[in-house]
Amino acid sequence: MSSDRSREIVRILESGASWTTASQIASQVGCSSRTVKSDITALNRTHEGMIVASSKGYRIEDATAAAQLLSQQANEVPQTAEARKRYILFELLMRHRKVRAADLAESLYISLATLDNELVAIKRELSGYGLVLRSRAGSLYIEGSASGEKKMVNQLIFDETKDYFSQIDLINRYFPKLDLAQLQERIDACLKRRGFYINGYALSSLIIHIAIFVERTSNGFESVPTTVKAAQPAGNEAREGLDEVAGEVCAAIEDLFSVLVSDADRDAVRLMLGANLIHANRFEPSDPEHRHARELLGAIVERVHDQFGLNLSDGEFELRFSLHLANMLSRVRCGMLLRNPQLEAIKSSQPFIYDVAVFVADVIAAETGVSVNEDEIAYIALHVGCLVEGQRANADKLHALVVCTRHNAYETHIDSFLDALDACVVVEGIVPAIDAAGDISRVDLVISTVPLSGYCPVPVVNVSPFFSKQDISLMRERVEALLKARLRTNLECSMRTFFTEDFFAIEPEVDDWRDAICKMSAPLIEGGYAFENFTERLLEREDISSSAYCDIAMPHPLDMDAKRTAVSVALFPLGLAWNNATVHAVIMLSITRDDRAFFGELFNYISGVLLKPGAVRAISHAKSYQEFLDALLRCA
């Protein structure tokens, strides 16, 4: 059993939202399903009960044991090509300027011929950062800019740690000689003392950046000056505070790690701090950057309401999001990249919220000329999602009538019962008998402590007169089932209206995902559903952020201004490469402004489908249009 592969299996399971099948793990790890099952059996022998199995697949049962396993430093020889690639790159980018090829092959227990084969892939990856792998007199070294080298190291670490990006103790395994936890404590104390705030992901990025240049400095690598100017907070007090923070952080680095921070690295630290810190004074509306961000936010709120019917006019949201906007614009203008380890999770679990965030990014670009990348879009989604999900939770509450014989012994119990249900039910009234309620068509369900005789036009949930914990659990389950049934009924009606067999295909002949967009959009244009520039607008949306969400792609323009609403579907049971993903179904949307509610309902429904392992792949094997529609609706 390869320890590298085992850790990768645990990492995949830890990052999963639900059960994960052996075949899904195998496709990511690059081995057979049988190997995955064997590895999991071996893992449970050494870490009893860490992974639990069922007919649905596998999931982590003991999160503590999983975290401990992931935090272990891999001291053994790398066993896979991917692990060897990381080892070689860390050696050449952080530890040694030159490495003898023979020594490298010997340390990896591979032949020089095998090493040469694996260097081909490494050269290709280096080129993406403007770096070149050279060989001279039997030694290997990397040629290129120091900034490119640091970016590549940062990417390597991020790719491996994104599922626990904010846990400094786990990141510390890449820098065993550095106490990063102590560095974090010193930075936190400094910021608190100076009146600054920084979010957790930005702090992790800063600490990784510091660790990289400290490691490289200790091993004789040179630093180069940055050509980007640091962001300048408004007001002399804030600017002086930033200078003091940067100086104090650099002093802490020198004290903790016994290195001299170069002028270039000192400027880089100040640059990162200036683009990510929020000063207490920025909460004041008189701050020019904050005022500009509030003006931009006004345009965003108006456009989002017009496009999606969502209300972002909330005082707390506007304050926090405008502060985020101010820092984000500063980061982008400085050419800084703040990675978001939750990017893929946000896209797959909340595709509608992410799509709203993509639209917001387009508004920002139109208003400021600043292009926002996918990582920053995911941060926008976090802000927007918290507000919208809260609003949706209130909108999704069912209205209920409680039938209960009044008795003073019940008073305390019924109050506690109703408080427990407040998150999912709005109680319209309490009556001693159903006859006393009059017209009950205004409610979605009846909660009764007594059996009801005769016909009731709305669902009835019987609970005990004691309003026990079991009754509360029963009510929550029933409410969830009723909400799901209501969503399915509404969506099924819309699907049977807007999905048609005319725009349905199984494995159409396409060259790539761009060709799929062109061939699927043409009939919508010719049929009078979409405007002539529909294809171009679909591709523009893809340029901002891919519309692939796990196993499915949902291409659509940024604006909902189609002539008529229609949905085009293409199934690819063997998979279609879509940017950096592989999709098995493409659902293309041509939506009018009047049908924007359907747009949100469909996206929310698809998010539930995506959470079911293998659901989209199963749907993609439908043999007919009707079979596809039935399979999709069964996922409710």
Secondary structure, DSSP 4 states (H G I P E B T S, - for coil): --HHHHHHHHHHHHH-SS-B-HHHHHHHHTS-HHHHHHHHHHHHHHSTTSEEEETTEEEES-HHHHHHHHHS---SPP-SHHHHHHHHHHIIIII-SEEEHHHHHHHHT--HHHHHHHHHHHHHHHHTTT-EEEEETTEEEEES-HHHHHHHHHHHHHHHHGGGTT-HHHHGGG-TTS-HHHHHHHHHHHHHHHTEE--HHHHHHHHHHHHHHHHHHHTTPPP----SPPP--SSHHHHHHHHHHHHHHHHHHHHHH--PPPHHHHHHHHHHHHHH-EEGGGGSTT-HHHHHHHHHHHHHHHHHHHHH------HHHHHHHHHHHHHHHHHHHTT-----TTHHHHHHH-HHHHHHHHHHHHHHHHHH-----HHHHHHHHHHHHHHHHHHHHHHTPEEEEEE----TTTHHHHHHHHHHHTTTEEEEEEESSGGGG---TT-SEEEESSPPPS--SS-EEE--TT--HHHHHHHHHHHHHHHHHHHHHHHHHHHHHHEEEEEEEES---SSHHHHHHHHHHHHHHTTSS-TTHHHHHHHHHHHS--EETTEE----SS---SS-EEEEEEEEEEEEETTEEEEEEEEEE--GGGHHHHHHHHHHHHHHHTSTTHHHHHTT-SSHHHHHHHHHHT-
